[in-house]
Amino acid sequence: MNEVFDDFLGLDHVNPQLAQMVVGVASIYCGAAYAACVGAGTAAIASGNGASTADALQAGVIAGVSAAAF
């Protein structure tokens, strides 16, 4: 499953902080699914930067829940 996240949007070649800002702004266009978009983008960034699949999914869930809360 790691291979799926590693190649997602090519985010493994981008500065993680910049990529996270892009995900946050682009997720606005997801409308009601904003939190899910933030979570998926965060998981992709984490995995692309070397996190294990479990850690990447955990980061995605935390980011998604945080986005939904605010």
Backbone torsions as a table, in degrees:
resi	resn	phi	psi	omega
1	MET	NA	-26.3	179.7
2	ASN	-57.3	-35.3	-178.3
3	GLU	-62.9	-32.6	-179.7
4	VAL	-64.5	-48.2	-179.1
5	PHE	-70.7	-34.6	-176.8
6	ASP	-60.7	-35.3	-177.1
7	ASP	-97.5	-3.2	-176.5
8	PHE	-63.8	113.5	178.6
9	LEU	60.2	7.8	179.4
10	GLY	64.3	28.9	-175.0
11	LEU	-74.8	-0.3	178.8
12	ASP	-80.8	-4.9	-179.6
13	HIS	-110.3	15.3	-174.6
14	VAL	-122.8	147.7	174.7
15	ASN	-55.5	125.6	-175.6
16	PRO	-59.3	-37.0	-180.0
17	GLN	-67.8	-41.6	177.6
18	LEU	-65.7	-43.0	179.4
19	ALA	-61.9	-39.2	179.9
20	GLN	-66.0	-38.6	176.6
21	MET	-63.8	-42.1	179.0
22	VAL	-63.0	-43.0	178.5
23	VAL	-61.7	-44.2	-179.9
24	GLY	-61.3	-44.1	-180.0
25	VAL	-71.2	-44.8	-178.3
26	ALA	-66.5	-28.6	-178.8
27	SER	-68.1	-18.5	177.1
28	ILE	-57.1	-33.6	-177.9
29	TYR	-77.0	-2.1	176.4
30	CYS	-82.3	-8.8	179.0
31	GLY	64.5	-124.5	-176.6
32	ALA	-65.7	-20.3	-179.7
33	ALA	-92.4	21.3	-177.2
34	TYR	-52.7	-48.9	-177.1
35	ALA	-62.7	-39.1	178.8
36	ALA	-66.3	-38.6	178.6
37	CYS	-65.8	-42.4	177.7
38	VAL	-62.8	-44.2	-179.9
39	GLY	-62.5	-45.4	179.6
40	ALA	-65.3	-41.3	178.9
41	GLY	-65.2	-40.7	178.8
42	THR	-65.0	-41.5	178.0
43	ALA	-62.3	-40.8	179.4
44	ALA	-65.0	-42.0	179.1
45	ILE	-64.6	-46.7	-179.0
46	ALA	-60.3	-45.7	-180.0
47	SER	-65.7	-41.0	179.1
48	GLY	-64.9	-20.3	179.2
49	ASN	-103.9	19.8	169.8
50	GLY	102.8	-0.7	178.7
51	ALA	-71.8	149.5	175.3
52	SER	-67.7	165.4	-179.7
53	THR	-59.8	-42.7	179.7
54	ALA	-63.3	-44.7	179.4
55	ASP	-66.3	-38.3	179.1
56	ALA	-64.9	-43.0	178.3
57	LEU	-66.2	-37.8	177.4
58	GLN	-63.0	-43.9	178.3
59	ALA	-62.3	-39.8	178.5
60	GLY	-63.8	-42.9	179.1
61	VAL	-64.7	-44.5	179.8
62	ILE	-62.0	-44.3	179.8
63	ALA	-65.5	-40.9	179.1
64	GLY	-63.9	-44.2	179.0
65	VAL	-65.7	-40.5	177.9
66	SER	-63.1	-42.0	179.7
67	ALA	-64.7	-38.3	-179.5
68	ALA	-68.7	-33.2	-177.9
69	ALA	-71.7	-27.6	-178.0
70	PHE	-112.9	NA	NA
